[in-house]
Amino acid sequence: MEQTLSEIMSKWPQTVQVFLRHGMHCVGCRVGPFHTIEDACMEYDLDEAEFRRELECAINASPKARPE
């Protein structure tokens, strides 16, 4: 998953809750179209691998949306 944060949240809206659960201000942020998951994890001092797993779980939990 190498899309920008805006692309991820637009394509898989169920991921928004993951960002919010971590207290991240990425939802609606002006740099969302430019930041990647790596950027956000560095900014918020999060374990990137774990955060990616949480996003994937949120995506896979939705019956109509699967990662490409």
A tleap script that builds the chain and sets N, CA, C and O, in Angstrom:
source leaprc.protein.ff14SB
mol = sequence {
  NMET GLU GLN THR LEU SER GLU ILE MET SER
  LYS TRP PRO GLN THR VAL GLN VAL PHE LEU
  ARG HIE GLY MET HIE CYS VAL GLY CYS ARG
  VAL GLY PRO PHE HIE THR ILE GLU ASP ALA
  CYS MET GLU TYR ASP LEU ASP GLU ALA GLU
  PHE ARG ARG GLU LEU GLU CYS ALA ILE ASN
  ALA SER PRO LYS ALA ARG PRO CGLU
}
set mol.1.N position { 0.850 -1.180 0.000 }
set mol.1.CA position { 0.000 0.000 0.000 }
set mol.1.C position { 0.894 1.242 0.000 }
set mol.1.O position { 1.379 1.662 1.051 }
set mol.2.N position { 1.105 1.813 -1.154 }
set mol.2.CA position { 1.980 2.974 -1.261 }
set mol.2.C position { 1.238 4.236 -1.684 }
set mol.2.O position { 1.862 5.214 -2.097 }
set mol.3.N position { -0.074 4.219 -1.585 }
set mol.3.CA position { -0.840 5.409 -1.920 }
set mol.3.C position { -0.640 6.485 -0.860 }
set mol.3.O position { -0.100 6.238 0.219 }
set mol.4.N position { -1.088 7.672 -1.202 }
set mol.4.CA position { -1.050 8.745 -0.205 }
set mol.4.C position { -2.154 8.494 0.816 }
set mol.4.O position { -3.050 7.679 0.593 }
set mol.5.N position { -2.078 9.195 1.924 }
set mol.5.CA position { -3.089 9.031 2.967 }
set mol.5.C position { -4.474 9.395 2.442 }
set mol.5.O position { -5.449 8.711 2.752 }
set mol.6.N position { -4.571 10.448 1.665 }
set mol.6.CA position { -5.863 10.851 1.103 }
set mol.6.C position { -6.429 9.774 0.189 }
set mol.6.O position { -7.627 9.492 0.217 }
set mol.7.N position { -5.566 9.176 -0.616 }
set mol.7.CA position { -6.023 8.105 -1.508 }
set mol.7.C position { -6.526 6.907 -0.711 }
set mol.7.O position { -7.550 6.315 -1.054 }
set mol.8.N position { -5.817 6.556 0.336 }
set mol.8.CA position { -6.202 5.416 1.176 }
set mol.8.C position { -7.560 5.672 1.819 }
set mol.8.O position { -8.448 4.822 1.752 }
set mol.9.N position { -7.724 6.828 2.438 }
set mol.9.CA position { -8.980 7.120 3.136 }
set mol.9.C position { -10.142 7.306 2.168 }
set mol.9.O position { -11.292 7.031 2.511 }
set mol.10.N position { -9.845 7.768 0.969 }
set mol.10.CA position { -10.898 7.924 -0.039 }
set mol.10.C position { -11.343 6.566 -0.576 }
set mol.10.O position { -12.537 6.305 -0.720 }
set mol.11.N position { -10.380 5.719 -0.865 }
set mol.11.CA position { -10.686 4.405 -1.434 }
set mol.11.C position { -11.270 3.456 -0.389 }
set mol.11.O position { -12.161 2.663 -0.690 }
set mol.12.N position { -10.761 3.544 0.838 }
set mol.12.CA position { -11.204 2.671 1.919 }
set mol.12.C position { -11.595 3.519 3.129 }
set mol.12.O position { -10.813 3.635 4.073 }
set mol.13.N position { -12.778 4.107 3.119 }
set mol.13.CA position { -13.193 5.003 4.207 }
set mol.13.C position { -13.168 4.348 5.586 }
set mol.13.O position { -13.071 5.036 6.602 }
set mol.14.N position { -13.255 3.032 5.618 }
set mol.14.CA position { -13.218 2.340 6.907 }
set mol.14.C position { -11.867 2.486 7.605 }
set mol.14.O position { -11.756 2.183 8.793 }
set mol.15.N position { -10.834 2.947 6.885 }
set mol.15.CA position { -9.522 3.155 7.507 }
set mol.15.C position { -9.477 4.435 8.345 }
set mol.15.O position { -8.589 4.597 9.182 }
set mol.16.N position { -10.419 5.332 8.126 }
set mol.16.CA position { -10.434 6.595 8.880 }
set mol.16.C position { -10.426 6.319 10.380 }
set mol.16.O position { -9.749 7.013 11.139 }
set mol.17.N position { -11.176 5.312 10.804 }
set mol.17.CA position { -11.239 4.989 12.233 }
set mol.17.C position { -9.879 4.588 12.794 }
set mol.17.O position { -9.597 4.841 13.965 }
set mol.18.N position { -9.041 3.973 11.984 }
set mol.18.CA position { -7.698 3.595 12.436 }
set mol.18.C position { -6.882 4.850 12.723 }
set mol.18.O position { -6.206 4.936 13.748 }
set mol.19.N position { -6.946 5.816 11.822 }
set mol.19.CA position { -6.221 7.071 12.032 }
set mol.19.C position { -6.734 7.786 13.282 }
set mol.19.O position { -5.946 8.266 14.097 }
set mol.20.N position { -8.033 7.851 13.425 }
set mol.20.CA position { -8.628 8.542 14.574 }
set mol.20.C position { -8.298 7.837 15.884 }
set mol.20.O position { -8.036 8.492 16.893 }
set mol.21.N position { -8.309 6.514 15.875 }
set mol.21.CA position { -8.006 5.736 17.085 }
set mol.21.C position { -6.600 6.058 17.609 }
set mol.21.O position { -6.348 5.982 18.811 }
set mol.22.N position { -5.704 6.412 16.710 }
set mol.22.CA position { -4.329 6.741 17.101 }
set mol.22.C position { -4.142 8.237 17.369 }
set mol.22.O position { -3.025 8.699 17.601 }
set mol.23.N position { -5.245 8.984 17.334 }
set mol.23.CA position { -5.151 10.424 17.599 }
set mol.23.C position { -4.462 11.198 16.500 }
set mol.23.O position { -3.926 12.282 16.734 }
set mol.24.N position { -4.476 10.645 15.302 }
set mol.24.CA position { -3.816 11.280 14.169 }
set mol.24.C position { -4.746 12.319 13.550 }
set mol.24.O position { -5.961 12.127 13.500 }
set mol.25.N position { -4.175 13.398 13.089 }
set mol.25.CA position { -4.949 14.487 12.484 }
set mol.25.C position { -4.877 14.425 10.956 }
set mol.25.O position { -4.997 15.448 10.281 }
set mol.26.N position { -4.684 13.237 10.424 }
set mol.26.CA position { -4.519 13.047 8.982 }
set mol.26.C position { -5.830 13.199 8.213 }
set mol.26.O position { -5.824 13.547 7.032 }
set mol.27.N position { -6.937 12.941 8.875 }
set mol.27.CA position { -8.238 13.017 8.222 }
set mol.27.C position { -8.528 14.490 7.905 }
set mol.27.O position { -8.688 15.315 8.804 }
set mol.28.N position { -8.591 14.793 6.620 }
set mol.28.CA position { -8.847 16.167 6.193 }
set mol.28.C position { -7.634 17.086 6.207 }
set mol.28.O position { -7.764 18.278 5.929 }
set mol.29.N position { -6.474 16.561 6.523 }
set mol.29.CA position { -5.254 17.373 6.572 }
set mol.29.C position { -4.853 17.807 5.166 }
set mol.29.O position { -5.013 17.049 4.210 }
set mol.30.N position { -4.342 19.006 5.043 }
set mol.30.CA position { -3.933 19.530 3.735 }
set mol.30.C position { -2.736 18.809 3.127 }
set mol.30.O position { -2.537 18.865 1.914 }
set mol.31.N position { -1.938 18.137 3.945 }
set mol.31.CA position { -0.787 17.421 3.382 }
set mol.31.C position { -1.110 15.948 3.104 }
set mol.31.O position { -0.256 15.203 2.624 }
set mol.32.N position { -2.337 15.534 3.407 }
set mol.32.CA position { -2.755 14.159 3.141 }
set mol.32.C position { -2.538 13.707 1.702 }
set mol.32.O position { -2.199 12.546 1.472 }
set mol.33.N position { -2.728 14.608 0.717 }
set mol.33.CA position { -2.480 14.189 -0.660 }
set mol.33.C position { -0.998 13.940 -0.973 }
set mol.33.O position { -0.667 13.435 -2.045 }
set mol.34.N position { -0.125 14.287 -0.056 }
set mol.34.CA position { 1.313 14.149 -0.285 }
set mol.34.C position { 1.983 13.150 0.654 }
set mol.34.O position { 3.011 12.567 0.309 }
set mol.35.N position { 1.405 12.950 1.843 }
set mol.35.CA position { 2.010 12.064 2.838 }
set mol.35.C position { 1.658 10.605 2.595 }
set mol.35.O position { 0.566 10.266 2.141 }
set mol.36.N position { 2.622 9.763 2.915 }
set mol.36.CA position { 2.431 8.315 2.839 }
set mol.36.C position { 2.250 7.770 4.252 }
set mol.36.O position { 2.355 8.509 5.231 }
set mol.37.N position { 1.982 6.500 4.346 }
set mol.37.CA position { 1.881 5.862 5.658 }
set mol.37.C position { 3.205 6.016 6.398 }
set mol.37.O position { 3.220 6.281 7.600 }
set mol.38.N position { 4.297 5.854 5.694 }
set mol.38.CA position { 5.616 6.007 6.318 }
set mol.38.C position { 5.769 7.403 6.921 }
set mol.38.O position { 6.227 7.541 8.056 }
set mol.39.N position { 5.391 8.434 6.173 }
set mol.39.CA position { 5.481 9.807 6.676 }
set mol.39.C position { 4.661 9.982 7.949 }
set mol.39.O position { 5.139 10.542 8.935 }
set mol.40.N position { 3.424 9.498 7.916 }
set mol.40.CA position { 2.524 9.663 9.062 }
set mol.40.C position { 3.044 8.922 10.282 }
set mol.40.O position { 2.989 9.444 11.396 }
set mol.41.N position { 3.548 7.714 10.083 }
set mol.41.CA position { 4.068 6.942 11.215 }
set mol.41.C position { 5.290 7.609 11.823 }
set mol.41.O position { 5.469 7.595 13.041 }
set mol.42.N position { 6.122 8.187 10.984 }
set mol.42.CA position { 7.283 8.923 11.506 }
set mol.42.C position { 6.816 10.143 12.289 }
set mol.42.O position { 7.329 10.425 13.373 }
set mol.43.N position { 5.849 10.864 11.743 }
set mol.43.CA position { 5.330 12.077 12.388 }
set mol.43.C position { 4.703 11.773 13.752 }
set mol.43.O position { 4.853 12.550 14.696 }
set mol.44.N position { 4.002 10.645 13.850 }
set mol.44.CA position { 3.287 10.299 15.081 }
set mol.44.C position { 4.020 9.253 15.916 }
set mol.44.O position { 3.474 8.755 16.900 }
set mol.45.N position { 5.240 8.921 15.535 }
set mol.45.CA position { 6.071 7.967 16.265 }
set mol.45.C position { 5.341 6.643 16.485 }
set mol.45.O position { 5.280 6.126 17.600 }
set mol.46.N position { 4.786 6.107 15.389 }
set mol.46.CA position { 4.075 4.834 15.439 }
set mol.46.C position { 4.892 3.742 14.762 }
set mol.46.O position { 5.690 4.015 13.865 }
set mol.47.N position { 4.689 2.520 15.195 }
set mol.47.CA position { 5.314 1.373 14.547 }
set mol.47.C position { 4.626 1.180 13.197 }
set mol.47.O position { 3.441 0.850 13.138 }
set mol.48.N position { 5.369 1.385 12.127 }
set mol.48.CA position { 4.774 1.350 10.788 }
set mol.48.C position { 4.193 -0.013 10.444 }
set mol.48.O position { 3.106 -0.093 9.872 }
set mol.49.N position { 4.888 -1.068 10.777 }
set mol.49.CA position { 4.399 -2.415 10.448 }
set mol.49.C position { 3.075 -2.689 11.155 }
set mol.49.O position { 2.149 -3.227 10.547 }
set mol.50.N position { 2.979 -2.333 12.405 }
set mol.50.CA position { 1.746 -2.539 13.161 }
set mol.50.C position { 0.620 -1.668 12.611 }
set mol.50.O position { -0.518 -2.123 12.493 }
set mol.51.N position { 0.930 -0.438 12.281 }
set mol.51.CA position { -0.088 0.459 11.744 }
set mol.51.C position { -0.607 -0.064 10.407 }
set mol.51.O position { -1.811 -0.030 10.151 }
set mol.52.N position { 0.291 -0.545 9.561 }
set mol.52.CA position { -0.121 -1.121 8.280 }
set mol.52.C position { -1.019 -2.336 8.497 }
set mol.52.O position { -1.987 -2.531 7.761 }
set mol.53.N position { -0.703 -3.158 9.509 }
set mol.53.CA position { -1.548 -4.320 9.812 }
set mol.53.C position { -2.946 -3.871 10.217 }
set mol.53.O position { -3.938 -4.475 9.807 }
set mol.54.N position { -3.028 -2.814 11.022 }
set mol.54.CA position { -4.332 -2.302 11.431 }
set mol.54.C position { -5.128 -1.792 10.237 }
set mol.54.O position { -6.331 -2.035 10.141 }
set mol.55.N position { -4.460 -1.085 9.324 }
set mol.55.CA position { -5.142 -0.608 8.123 }
set mol.55.C position { -5.640 -1.780 7.283 }
set mol.55.O position { -6.777 -1.772 6.813 }
set mol.56.N position { -4.803 -2.767 7.101 }
set mol.56.CA position { -5.190 -3.939 6.313 }
set mol.56.C position { -6.357 -4.676 6.948 }
set mol.56.O position { -7.249 -5.151 6.244 }
set mol.57.N position { -6.360 -4.774 8.268 }
set mol.57.CA position { -7.487 -5.415 8.960 }
set mol.57.C position { -8.777 -4.633 8.714 }
set mol.57.O position { -9.828 -5.226 8.470 }
set mol.58.N position { -8.696 -3.323 8.776 }
set mol.58.CA position { -9.882 -2.496 8.539 }
set mol.58.C position { -10.368 -2.668 7.105 }
set mol.58.O position { -11.571 -2.760 6.864 }
set mol.59.N position { -9.452 -2.711 6.165 }
set mol.59.CA position { -9.811 -2.875 4.757 }
set mol.59.C position { -10.440 -4.245 4.525 }
set mol.59.O position { -11.478 -4.358 3.873 }
set mol.60.N position { -9.808 -5.276 5.057 }
set mol.60.CA position { -10.290 -6.637 4.842 }
set mol.60.C position { -11.577 -6.946 5.587 }
set mol.60.O position { -12.280 -7.894 5.236 }
set mol.61.N position { -11.893 -6.176 6.593 }
set mol.61.CA position { -13.128 -6.386 7.351 }
set mol.61.C position { -14.353 -5.955 6.554 }
set mol.61.O position { -15.470 -6.375 6.856 }
set mol.62.N position { -14.152 -5.133 5.552 }
set mol.62.CA position { -15.258 -4.665 4.716 }
set mol.62.C position { -15.497 -5.676 3.599 }
set mol.62.O position { -14.570 -5.986 2.851 }
set mol.63.N position { -16.706 -6.194 3.467 }
set mol.63.CA position { -16.967 -7.222 2.454 }
set mol.63.C position { -16.868 -6.732 1.019 }
set mol.63.O position { -16.682 -7.543 0.112 }
set mol.64.N position { -16.986 -5.427 0.785 }
set mol.64.CA position { -16.982 -4.942 -0.594 }
set mol.64.C position { -15.685 -4.275 -1.020 }
set mol.64.O position { -15.546 -3.909 -2.188 }
set mol.65.N position { -14.742 -4.106 -0.121 }
set mol.65.CA position { -13.496 -3.412 -0.465 }
set mol.65.C position { -12.306 -4.284 -0.106 }
set mol.65.O position { -12.121 -4.629 1.061 }
set mol.66.N position { -11.521 -4.634 -1.065 }
set mol.66.CA position { -10.316 -5.416 -0.859 }
set mol.66.C position { -9.118 -4.664 -1.431 }
set mol.66.O position { -9.246 -3.989 -2.452 }
set mol.67.N position { -7.945 -4.773 -0.781 }
set mol.67.CA position { -6.760 -4.084 -1.304 }
set mol.67.C position { -6.362 -4.637 -2.659 }
set mol.67.O position { -6.626 -5.796 -2.980 }
set mol.68.N position { -5.730 -3.794 -3.438 }
set mol.68.CA position { -5.275 -4.207 -4.773 }
set mol.68.C position { -3.836 -4.647 -4.727 }
set mol.68.O position { -3.274 -5.030 -5.753 }
savepdb mol mol.pdb
quit
